[in-house]
Amino acid sequence: MNDKEIIQRILDLKKAKNVTIFAHNYQRPEIYDVADELGDSFDLAQRARELQPERIIFCGVTFMAEMVKILSPESRVFIPSMQAVCPMAAMITREKLLDLKEKHPGAAVMCYVNTTADTKTLCDICCTSANAVDIANKLPADEIIFVPDQNLAAYVQSNTKKKIIAPEGWCYVHAKITEEKILEAKKNYPDAKAIVHPECKPEVLKRADAVLSTTGMIKYVKESDVDTIIVATEIGMLELLRRHAPNKKFFSIGGECIQQKKITLENLLECLEKDINEIVLPDDVMAKALAPLEKMLEYGRND
């Protein structure tokens, strides 16, 4: 089958089997075209909780699908490829985090939502890239262990008086975005504004006109009067931003997440046809991982 035929088969099957397809912002454009819901990882998890679909196929990496399952335990959650694994989420292991907690017994433990379900079970509270600073400042502890992204941790540290303790960990896509690249882009497009994801290195953030989550980027391009925008995040965002602001010009200085791109029309169709790659988590992990997510919701979320 060609892509058009596969897309039609997916659309027919999801209707027949009562499946809702969720797709992360970094997915391929053709995945957007068959998705029912688009967004960042936590947006989608919250949306699933609101909708409570009987069946969900999550197009993204595994920790995202796990989070959907944790917040919507009654839904059956599938992912087109179990090989779509976030390297950054894997950089903090249970052993590393337990060691950090032992070395800093008075510290609160805050984990980025970009972590595995197992990591979340050891944390006090979760955060997104949008609310990490706000949550850090609201926590009563003066010391905060922050995992797994050292660049997001550095961004939080620059906006709080708390002591942020962060082990090594990074997004390989954002780590490749350099200060030289953003300076070159600004030189080539002097009238442009640069929007940068906080997973980028501190020296890149200093050159940004706005530091934003992916949801924040969409809001910015829809509301801003700026016509030309330099985008420092995963390159897939350009297609989504163009769909929200078709009359604006976007230039990417980011790379490609090959893990996100492991989701294809072909394996999405196979997942639909065969009901494979279901996300199944032990009940105790589900309960313990839910607690820091619920705590984050109590503190509120900033987009």
C-alpha positions as CSV (number, residue, x, y, z in Angstrom):
1,M,0.0,0.0,0.0
2,N,1.1,3.6,-0.6
3,D,0.8,6.3,2.1
4,K,-2.6,7.4,1.0
5,E,-4.0,3.9,1.2
6,I,-2.3,3.3,4.6
7,I,-3.8,6.5,6.0
8,Q,-7.3,5.6,4.8
9,R,-6.9,2.1,6.3
10,I,-5.8,3.7,9.7
11,L,-8.8,6.1,9.6
12,D,-11.2,3.2,8.9
13,L,-9.7,0.9,11.5
14,K,-9.5,3.5,14.3
15,K,-13.2,4.2,13.8
16,A,-14.2,0.6,13.6
17,K,-12.2,-0.4,16.8
18,N,-13.0,2.8,18.7
19,V,-9.3,3.8,19.0
20,T,-8.2,7.4,19.8
21,I,-4.8,8.3,18.3
22,F,-2.6,10.7,20.3
23,A,0.5,12.2,18.7
24,H,3.4,14.1,20.3
25,N,4.5,17.4,18.7
26,Y,7.7,15.9,17.4
27,Q,6.0,13.3,15.3
28,R,6.1,13.0,11.5
29,P,3.6,15.2,9.5
30,E,1.8,12.1,8.2
31,I,1.2,11.0,11.8
32,Y,-0.4,14.4,12.6
33,D,-2.8,13.7,9.7
34,V,-4.3,10.6,11.3
35,A,-4.1,11.8,15.0
36,D,-7.1,12.8,17.0
37,E,-5.1,14.7,19.6
38,L,-1.8,16.6,19.2
39,G,0.3,18.1,22.0
40,D,3.3,17.8,24.3
41,S,3.6,14.7,26.5
42,F,1.8,16.0,29.6
43,D,-0.9,17.8,27.6
44,L,-1.8,14.5,26.0
45,A,-1.8,12.6,29.2
46,Q,-4.2,15.1,30.7
47,R,-6.3,15.0,27.6
48,A,-6.5,11.3,27.9
49,R,-7.6,11.6,31.5
50,E,-10.4,13.9,30.5
51,L,-11.6,11.9,27.6
52,Q,-11.1,8.4,29.1
53,P,-11.0,6.6,25.7
54,E,-11.5,2.9,25.7
55,R,-8.3,2.4,23.6
56,I,-5.5,4.8,22.9
57,I,-2.6,4.5,20.5
58,F,0.2,6.9,21.6
59,C,2.6,8.1,18.9
60,G,5.6,9.1,20.8
61,V,8.3,7.6,23.0
62,T,7.6,5.0,25.7
63,F,7.8,7.2,28.8
64,M,5.0,9.3,27.3
65,A,2.8,6.3,26.8
66,E,3.5,5.1,30.3
67,M,2.4,8.5,31.7
68,V,-0.9,8.2,29.7
69,K,-1.5,4.8,31.3
70,I,-0.7,6.1,34.8
71,L,-3.2,8.9,34.5
72,S,-5.8,6.8,32.7
73,P,-5.5,3.3,34.2
74,E,-8.9,2.2,32.8
75,S,-7.9,2.8,29.2
76,R,-5.9,0.3,27.2
77,V,-2.8,2.1,25.9
78,F,-0.7,1.0,23.0
79,I,2.4,2.4,21.2
80,P,3.3,1.6,17.6
81,S,7.0,0.8,18.4
82,M,8.4,-0.3,21.7
83,Q,11.9,0.7,20.3
84,A,10.9,4.4,20.5
85,V,12.7,5.0,23.8
86,C,13.9,8.5,25.1
87,P,17.7,8.3,25.8
88,M,17.5,11.1,28.3
89,A,14.8,9.3,30.4
90,A,17.2,6.3,30.5
91,M,20.1,8.4,31.8
92,I,18.7,8.4,35.4
93,T,18.5,4.9,36.8
94,R,16.9,3.7,40.0
95,E,20.3,3.1,41.5
96,K,21.6,6.6,40.6
97,L,18.6,8.3,42.1
98,L,18.7,6.3,45.3
99,D,22.3,7.2,45.7
100,L,21.5,10.9,45.3
101,K,18.7,10.7,47.8
102,E,21.1,9.0,50.3
103,K,23.7,11.8,49.8
104,H,21.1,14.6,50.1
105,P,18.6,13.3,52.6
106,G,17.0,16.7,53.2
107,A,16.4,17.5,49.5
108,A,13.1,17.3,47.7
109,V,13.2,15.1,44.5
110,M,11.7,16.7,41.5
111,C,11.6,14.8,38.2
112,Y,10.9,16.1,34.8
113,V,7.9,14.3,33.2
114,N,10.5,13.0,30.7
115,T,11.3,10.0,33.0
116,T,10.3,6.4,33.2
117,A,7.4,5.2,35.4
118,D,10.0,3.5,37.6
119,T,11.9,6.8,38.2
120,K,8.7,8.6,39.0
121,T,8.1,6.2,41.9
122,L,11.1,7.6,43.7
123,C,10.1,11.3,43.3
124,D,8.2,13.8,45.4
125,I,6.8,15.8,42.5
126,C,7.0,16.0,38.7
127,C,7.3,19.0,36.5
128,T,7.1,20.1,32.9
129,S,9.5,22.4,31.1
130,A,6.9,25.1,31.5
131,N,6.3,24.9,35.2
132,A,9.7,23.6,36.5
133,V,10.8,27.1,37.8
134,D,7.4,27.8,39.5
135,I,7.3,24.4,41.2
136,A,10.9,24.7,42.4
137,N,10.2,28.0,44.0
138,K,7.0,26.7,45.6
139,L,8.6,23.6,47.2
140,P,9.3,24.1,50.9
141,A,12.8,22.4,50.6
142,D,15.9,24.5,50.1
143,E,17.6,21.8,48.2
144,I,16.1,20.0,45.2
145,I,17.4,16.9,43.4
146,F,16.4,17.5,39.8
147,V,16.4,14.7,37.2
148,P,17.2,13.8,34.4
149,D,18.0,17.0,32.4
150,Q,21.0,19.0,33.5
151,N,20.2,21.8,31.1
152,L,16.6,22.2,32.3
153,A,18.1,22.0,35.8
154,A,20.5,24.9,35.0
155,Y,17.6,26.9,33.7
156,V,15.7,26.4,36.9
157,Q,18.8,27.2,39.0
158,S,19.1,30.6,37.1
159,N,15.6,31.4,38.2
160,T,15.6,30.3,41.9
161,K,17.5,30.8,45.1
162,K,17.1,27.1,45.9
163,K,20.1,24.8,45.5
164,I,19.5,22.5,42.5
165,I,21.3,19.2,42.5
166,A,21.5,17.6,39.1
167,P,23.3,14.6,37.8
168,E,24.5,14.3,34.2
169,G,21.6,13.9,31.8
170,W,20.6,15.6,28.6
171,C,18.5,15.5,25.5
172,Y,20.9,14.6,22.6
173,V,18.8,16.7,20.2
174,H,18.8,19.9,22.2
175,A,22.5,19.3,23.2
176,K,23.5,19.7,19.6
177,I,22.0,23.1,19.3
178,T,24.9,25.5,19.9
179,E,25.5,29.1,20.6
180,E,27.3,29.4,17.3
181,K,24.2,28.2,15.4
182,I,21.8,30.6,17.1
183,L,24.2,33.5,16.5
184,E,24.6,32.6,12.9
185,A,20.8,32.4,12.5
186,K,20.4,35.8,14.1
187,K,23.0,37.2,11.8
188,N,21.3,35.7,8.7
189,Y,17.8,36.8,9.8
190,P,18.3,40.1,11.8
191,D,14.6,40.8,12.1
192,A,13.8,37.3,13.5
193,K,13.0,36.4,17.0
194,A,14.6,33.2,18.5
195,I,12.4,30.8,20.5
196,V,14.3,28.2,22.4
197,H,13.4,25.1,24.4
198,P,14.8,25.1,28.0
199,E,16.4,21.7,27.3
200,C,19.0,23.6,25.4
201,K,22.4,24.6,26.9
202,P,22.6,27.7,29.1
203,E,24.7,29.6,26.5
204,V,22.0,29.0,23.9
205,L,19.2,30.2,26.3
206,K,21.1,33.4,26.9
207,R,20.7,34.2,23.2
208,A,16.9,33.5,23.1
209,D,14.2,36.0,22.8
210,A,11.9,33.6,24.5
211,V,12.5,30.3,26.4
212,L,9.4,28.2,25.8
213,S,8.0,24.7,26.0
214,T,6.6,23.2,22.8
215,T,3.1,24.3,23.9
216,G,4.5,27.7,24.7
217,M,6.0,27.9,21.2
218,I,2.7,27.3,19.6
219,K,1.0,30.0,21.7
220,Y,3.9,32.4,20.9
221,V,3.7,32.0,17.1
222,K,-0.1,32.4,17.1
223,E,-0.1,35.5,19.3
224,S,3.1,37.2,18.3
225,D,3.3,39.9,15.6
226,V,6.8,38.6,14.6
227,D,6.8,37.3,11.1
228,T,10.2,35.5,11.1
229,I,11.0,33.0,13.9
230,I,14.1,31.0,14.6
231,V,13.2,27.7,16.3
232,A,15.6,25.9,18.6
233,T,14.0,22.6,19.3
234,E,13.4,19.3,17.5
235,I,12.9,20.0,13.8
236,G,9.5,18.3,13.7
237,M,8.0,21.4,15.4
238,L,8.4,23.4,12.3
239,E,5.6,21.6,10.5
240,L,3.3,22.0,13.5
241,L,4.2,25.7,13.8
242,R,3.5,26.3,10.1
243,R,0.1,24.7,10.5
244,H,-0.7,27.1,13.3
245,A,0.8,30.2,11.6
246,P,0.9,29.5,7.8
247,N,1.8,33.1,6.9
248,K,5.0,33.2,9.1
249,K,8.5,32.1,8.2
250,F,10.3,29.6,10.4
251,F,13.9,28.5,10.5
252,S,15.1,25.5,12.5
253,I,18.5,25.3,14.2
254,G,17.5,22.0,15.8
255,G,18.1,18.4,15.0
256,E,15.9,15.3,14.6
257,C,14.9,12.9,17.3
258,I,15.3,9.6,15.7
259,Q,13.5,7.9,18.6
260,Q,10.3,9.9,17.9
261,K,10.6,9.2,14.2
262,K,10.6,5.4,14.9
263,I,6.8,5.8,14.8
264,T,5.7,5.3,11.2
265,L,2.4,4.9,9.3
266,E,3.4,1.2,8.8
267,N,3.9,0.3,12.5
268,L,0.9,2.4,13.5
269,L,-1.3,0.4,11.1
270,E,0.2,-2.9,12.4
271,C,-0.5,-1.8,16.0
272,L,-4.1,-1.1,15.0
273,E,-4.5,-4.3,13.1
274,K,-2.9,-6.6,15.7
275,D,-3.5,-4.9,19.0
276,I,0.3,-5.2,19.8
277,N,2.7,-3.2,22.1
278,E,0.3,-2.6,24.9
279,I,1.6,-0.6,27.9
280,V,1.3,-2.7,31.0
281,L,2.6,-1.5,34.3
282,P,2.5,-3.2,37.8
283,D,-0.2,-1.9,40.1
284,D,2.3,-0.7,42.7
285,V,4.4,1.2,40.1
286,M,1.2,2.8,38.8
287,A,0.2,4.0,42.2
288,K,3.6,5.2,43.3
289,A,4.2,7.0,39.9
290,L,0.8,8.7,40.1
291,A,1.6,10.5,43.3
292,P,4.2,12.9,42.0
293,L,2.1,13.6,38.9
294,E,-0.9,14.4,41.2
295,K,1.3,16.6,43.3
296,M,2.3,18.6,40.2
297,L,-1.3,19.1,39.4
298,E,-1.9,20.5,42.9
299,Y,0.8,23.0,42.3
300,G,-0.6,24.0,38.9
301,R,0.8,24.2,35.4
302,N,2.1,27.1,33.3
303,D,2.0,26.8,29.6
